[in-house]
């Protein structure tokens, strides 16, 4: 009571049961993505052990899938292993598609519709990613500023300080892992220069002009930040994490505007 009278407590909106249910669905999608990544990795490692290495660009394109379908083994056990790994990948892809289809049913429903439209106006944040972000945060006013938003995601550097000595370490990773994973995934979109692609233009059609303006300012800032850090850092993961921390600050500014 003393803290309440002194104004030291911050009131936040408690998520409804429906919001918590949608959050669980979004987390199920994250789990499905991890399962699919593991299944693809196992298949690639199996082929690599047998000298079947893809050297013609990115994997899991139509061209790669055609190459994968043409692979076969004379040994019965090896062929059975290949078939099982391919079937597992297909199963995981179908599972992910089903979860994403379930998520799309909530994009235009309250209380998510407005927030999803505003968040998806930002590069790297599609409608499903925006739904996941909103379901995890629920109320963006819970953060007093960008730094607190970054701390909630575990994207701030750790600190080892003693007296006047300040030493920074790696990311704390002590925050919301689901939110951090989505932000990192979105941050990869800023590795190239600022642009408005067809999908981003479609997502920005029904949002206010001031939201589009803030999204463009954020895109220019994040692309510049990515290029600047990429020249100085040898590990891309460090660059992406720094851009993700900056991205959540822009999203927080948007949602409390």
DALINUR-V168348 format. One record per pair of residues at least 4 apart in sequence whose C-alpha atoms are under 8 Angstrom apart, sorted by the first residue. I is the first residue (numbers start at 1). GAP is how many residues later the second one is. D is the distance in whole Angstrom. If there is no record, write none. Layout:
i=I gap=GAP d=D
i=I gap=GAP d=D
This chain:
i=1 gap=4 d=6
i=2 gap=4 d=6
i=3 gap=4 d=6
i=3 gap=5 d=5
i=3 gap=6 d=6
i=4 gap=4 d=6
i=4 gap=5 d=6
i=10 gap=132 d=7
i=11 gap=131 d=8
i=12 gap=127 d=7
i=12 gap=129 d=7
i=12 gap=130 d=6
i=13 gap=125 d=8
i=13 gap=126 d=6
i=15 gap=4 d=6
i=15 gap=5 d=6
i=15 gap=123 d=7
i=16 gap=4 d=6
i=17 gap=4 d=6
i=18 gap=4 d=6
i=19 gap=4 d=6
i=19 gap=116 d=6
i=19 gap=119 d=8
i=20 gap=4 d=6
i=20 gap=115 d=7
i=21 gap=4 d=6
i=22 gap=4 d=6
i=22 gap=81 d=8
i=22 gap=84 d=8
i=22 gap=113 d=7
i=23 gap=4 d=6
i=23 gap=109 d=7
i=23 gap=112 d=5
i=23 gap=113 d=6
i=24 gap=4 d=6
i=25 gap=4 d=6
i=25 gap=74 d=7
i=25 gap=78 d=7
i=26 gap=4 d=7
i=26 gap=77 d=7
i=26 gap=105 d=8
i=26 gap=106 d=5
i=26 gap=109 d=8
i=27 gap=4 d=6
i=27 gap=105 d=8
i=27 gap=151 d=7
i=28 gap=4 d=6
i=28 gap=71 d=8
i=29 gap=4 d=6
i=29 gap=67 d=6
i=29 gap=70 d=6
i=29 gap=71 d=7
i=30 gap=4 d=6
i=30 gap=148 d=7
i=31 gap=4 d=6
i=32 gap=4 d=6
i=32 gap=60 d=7
i=32 gap=63 d=7
i=32 gap=64 d=6
i=33 gap=4 d=6
i=33 gap=63 d=7
i=34 gap=4 d=6
i=35 gap=4 d=6
i=35 gap=57 d=7
i=36 gap=4 d=6
i=36 gap=53 d=6
i=36 gap=56 d=5
i=36 gap=57 d=7
i=37 gap=4 d=6
i=38 gap=4 d=6
i=39 gap=4 d=6
i=39 gap=46 d=7
i=39 gap=49 d=6
i=39 gap=50 d=6
i=39 gap=53 d=8
i=40 gap=4 d=6
i=40 gap=49 d=6
i=41 gap=4 d=6
i=42 gap=4 d=6
i=42 gap=43 d=7
i=43 gap=4 d=6
i=43 gap=39 d=7
i=43 gap=42 d=6
i=43 gap=43 d=7
i=44 gap=4 d=6
i=45 gap=4 d=6
i=46 gap=4 d=7
i=46 gap=36 d=8
i=47 gap=4 d=6
i=47 gap=5 d=5
i=47 gap=6 d=7
i=48 gap=4 d=5
i=48 gap=5 d=5
i=54 gap=5 d=8
i=54 gap=10 d=8
i=58 gap=6 d=8
i=59 gap=5 d=6
i=60 gap=4 d=5
i=60 gap=5 d=6
i=61 gap=4 d=6
i=62 gap=4 d=6
i=63 gap=4 d=6
i=64 gap=4 d=6
i=65 gap=4 d=6
i=66 gap=4 d=6
i=67 gap=4 d=7
i=72 gap=7 d=6
i=72 gap=10 d=8
i=73 gap=5 d=6
i=73 gap=6 d=5
i=74 gap=4 d=8
i=74 gap=5 d=7
i=75 gap=4 d=6
i=76 gap=4 d=6
i=77 gap=4 d=6
i=78 gap=4 d=6
i=79 gap=4 d=6
i=80 gap=4 d=6
i=81 gap=4 d=6
i=82 gap=4 d=6
i=83 gap=4 d=6
i=84 gap=4 d=6
i=85 gap=4 d=6
i=86 gap=4 d=6
i=87 gap=4 d=6
i=88 gap=4 d=6
i=89 gap=4 d=6
i=90 gap=4 d=6
i=91 gap=4 d=6
i=92 gap=4 d=6
i=93 gap=4 d=6
i=94 gap=4 d=6
i=95 gap=4 d=6
i=96 gap=4 d=6
i=97 gap=4 d=6
i=98 gap=4 d=6
i=99 gap=4 d=6
i=100 gap=4 d=6
i=100 gap=28 d=7
i=101 gap=4 d=7
i=102 gap=4 d=8
i=103 gap=4 d=7
i=103 gap=25 d=7
i=104 gap=24 d=7
i=105 gap=4 d=8
i=106 gap=4 d=8
i=106 gap=6 d=7
i=106 gap=7 d=8
i=107 gap=5 d=6
i=107 gap=6 d=5
i=107 gap=9 d=7
i=107 gap=20 d=7
i=107 gap=21 d=8
i=107 gap=24 d=7
i=108 gap=4 d=7
i=108 gap=5 d=5
i=109 gap=4 d=5
i=110 gap=4 d=8
i=111 gap=4 d=8
i=112 gap=4 d=6
i=112 gap=19 d=7
i=112 gap=22 d=7
i=113 gap=4 d=6
i=114 gap=4 d=6
i=115 gap=4 d=6
i=115 gap=15 d=8
i=115 gap=19 d=7
i=115 gap=140 d=8
i=116 gap=4 d=6
i=116 gap=11 d=6
i=116 gap=14 d=5
i=116 gap=15 d=6
i=116 gap=18 d=7
i=117 gap=4 d=6
i=117 gap=10 d=7
i=117 gap=13 d=8
i=117 gap=86 d=7
i=117 gap=87 d=8
i=117 gap=89 d=7
i=117 gap=90 d=6
i=118 gap=4 d=8
i=118 gap=89 d=6
i=118 gap=93 d=7
i=118 gap=136 d=8
i=118 gap=137 d=8
i=119 gap=6 d=7
i=119 gap=11 d=5
i=119 gap=132 d=7
i=119 gap=135 d=8
i=119 gap=136 d=8
i=120 gap=4 d=8
i=120 gap=5 d=5
i=120 gap=6 d=5
i=120 gap=7 d=5
i=120 gap=9 d=8
i=120 gap=10 d=6
i=120 gap=83 d=6
i=120 gap=84 d=8
i=121 gap=4 d=7
i=121 gap=5 d=8
i=121 gap=79 d=7
i=121 gap=82 d=6
i=121 gap=83 d=5
i=121 gap=86 d=7
i=121 gap=90 d=7
i=121 gap=91 d=7
i=121 gap=94 d=6
i=122 gap=78 d=8
i=122 gap=93 d=5
i=122 gap=94 d=8
i=122 gap=96 d=8
i=122 gap=97 d=7
i=123 gap=63 d=8
i=123 gap=66 d=7
i=123 gap=67 d=8
i=123 gap=77 d=7
i=123 gap=92 d=8
i=123 gap=96 d=7
i=124 gap=61 d=8
i=124 gap=62 d=4
i=124 gap=63 d=7
i=124 gap=64 d=7
i=124 gap=65 d=5
i=124 gap=66 d=7
i=125 gap=4 d=5
i=125 gap=5 d=6
i=125 gap=61 d=6
i=126 gap=4 d=6
i=126 gap=77 d=8
i=127 gap=4 d=6
i=128 gap=4 d=6
i=129 gap=4 d=6
i=129 gap=53 d=7
i=130 gap=4 d=6
i=131 gap=4 d=6
i=132 gap=4 d=6
i=132 gap=47 d=8
i=132 gap=50 d=8
i=133 gap=4 d=6
i=133 gap=46 d=6
i=133 gap=49 d=7
i=134 gap=4 d=5
i=134 gap=5 d=8
i=136 gap=42 d=8
i=136 gap=43 d=6
i=140 gap=112 d=6
i=140 gap=115 d=6
i=140 gap=116 d=7
i=141 gap=114 d=8
i=141 gap=115 d=6
i=143 gap=5 d=6
i=143 gap=6 d=6
i=144 gap=4 d=6
i=144 gap=5 d=8
i=145 gap=4 d=6
i=145 gap=104 d=8
i=145 gap=107 d=8
i=146 gap=4 d=6
i=146 gap=102 d=7
i=146 gap=103 d=4
i=146 gap=104 d=8
i=146 gap=106 d=7
i=146 gap=107 d=8
i=147 gap=4 d=6
i=147 gap=9 d=8
i=147 gap=102 d=7
i=148 gap=4 d=6
i=149 gap=4 d=7
i=149 gap=99 d=7
i=149 gap=100 d=7
i=149 gap=103 d=7
i=150 gap=4 d=6
i=150 gap=5 d=5
i=150 gap=6 d=6
i=150 gap=95 d=6
i=150 gap=96 d=8
i=150 gap=98 d=7
i=150 gap=99 d=7
i=151 gap=4 d=6
i=151 gap=5 d=5
i=151 gap=24 d=7
i=152 gap=22 d=8
i=152 gap=23 d=5
i=152 gap=24 d=6
i=153 gap=20 d=7
i=153 gap=21 d=7
i=153 gap=22 d=4
i=153 gap=23 d=5
i=153 gap=24 d=7
i=153 gap=26 d=6
i=153 gap=27 d=5
i=154 gap=17 d=7
i=154 gap=18 d=5
i=154 gap=19 d=4
i=154 gap=20 d=5
i=154 gap=21 d=4
i=154 gap=22 d=7
i=154 gap=23 d=7
i=154 gap=26 d=7
i=155 gap=16 d=6
i=155 gap=17 d=7
i=155 gap=18 d=6
i=155 gap=20 d=8
i=155 gap=25 d=7
i=155 gap=86 d=7
i=155 gap=87 d=8
i=155 gap=89 d=8
i=155 gap=90 d=6
i=156 gap=15 d=6
i=156 gap=16 d=6
i=156 gap=17 d=8
i=156 gap=89 d=7
i=157 gap=11 d=6
i=157 gap=12 d=6
i=157 gap=13 d=5
i=157 gap=14 d=4
i=157 gap=15 d=6
i=158 gap=10 d=6
i=158 gap=11 d=5
i=158 gap=12 d=6
i=158 gap=13 d=6
i=158 gap=14 d=5
i=159 gap=7 d=7
i=159 gap=8 d=6
i=159 gap=9 d=5
i=159 gap=10 d=6
i=160 gap=6 d=6
i=160 gap=7 d=5
i=160 gap=8 d=6
i=160 gap=9 d=7
i=161 gap=4 d=6
i=161 gap=5 d=4
i=161 gap=6 d=6
i=162 gap=4 d=7
i=173 gap=4 d=7
i=175 gap=5 d=8
i=176 gap=4 d=6
i=177 gap=4 d=6
i=178 gap=4 d=6
i=179 gap=4 d=6
i=180 gap=4 d=6
i=180 gap=64 d=8
i=181 gap=4 d=6
i=182 gap=4 d=6
i=183 gap=4 d=6
i=183 gap=61 d=5
i=183 gap=62 d=8
i=183 gap=64 d=7
i=183 gap=65 d=7
i=184 gap=4 d=7
i=184 gap=56 d=6
i=184 gap=57 d=6
i=184 gap=59 d=8
i=184 gap=60 d=5
i=185 gap=4 d=8
i=186 gap=58 d=7
i=187 gap=4 d=8
i=187 gap=53 d=6
i=187 gap=54 d=8
i=187 gap=56 d=6
i=187 gap=57 d=5
i=187 gap=60 d=7
i=188 gap=52 d=6
i=190 gap=4 d=8
i=190 gap=29 d=7
i=190 gap=32 d=6
i=190 gap=33 d=5
i=190 gap=36 d=7
i=191 gap=32 d=6
i=191 gap=35 d=6
i=191 gap=36 d=7
i=192 gap=31 d=7
i=192 gap=35 d=8
i=193 gap=27 d=8
i=193 gap=30 d=6
i=193 gap=31 d=8
i=194 gap=25 d=6
i=194 gap=26 d=6
i=194 gap=29 d=6
i=196 gap=4 d=6
i=196 gap=5 d=6
i=197 gap=4 d=6
i=198 gap=4 d=6
i=199 gap=4 d=6
i=200 gap=4 d=6
i=201 gap=4 d=6
i=204 gap=8 d=7
i=207 gap=4 d=7
i=207 gap=5 d=7
i=208 gap=4 d=7
i=209 gap=4 d=6
i=210 gap=4 d=6
i=211 gap=4 d=6
i=211 gap=43 d=7
i=212 gap=4 d=6
i=213 gap=4 d=6
i=214 gap=4 d=6
i=214 gap=40 d=7
i=215 gap=4 d=6
i=216 gap=4 d=6
i=217 gap=4 d=6
i=218 gap=4 d=6
i=218 gap=29 d=8
i=218 gap=32 d=6
i=219 gap=4 d=6
i=220 gap=4 d=6
i=221 gap=4 d=6
i=222 gap=4 d=6
i=222 gap=21 d=6
i=222 gap=24 d=7
i=222 gap=25 d=7
i=223 gap=4 d=6
i=224 gap=4 d=6
i=225 gap=4 d=6
i=225 gap=18 d=7
i=226 gap=4 d=6
i=226 gap=13 d=6
i=226 gap=14 d=7
i=226 gap=17 d=6
i=227 gap=4 d=6
i=228 gap=4 d=7
i=229 gap=4 d=6
i=229 gap=10 d=6
i=230 gap=4 d=7
i=230 gap=6 d=7
i=230 gap=9 d=6
i=233 gap=5 d=7
i=233 gap=6 d=7
i=235 gap=4 d=7
i=236 gap=4 d=6
i=237 gap=4 d=6
i=238 gap=4 d=6
i=239 gap=4 d=6
i=240 gap=4 d=6
i=241 gap=4 d=6
i=242 gap=4 d=6
i=243 gap=4 d=6
i=244 gap=4 d=6
i=245 gap=4 d=7
i=246 gap=4 d=7
i=247 gap=4 d=6
i=248 gap=4 d=6
i=249 gap=4 d=6
i=250 gap=4 d=6
i=251 gap=4 d=6
i=252 gap=4 d=6
i=253 gap=4 d=6
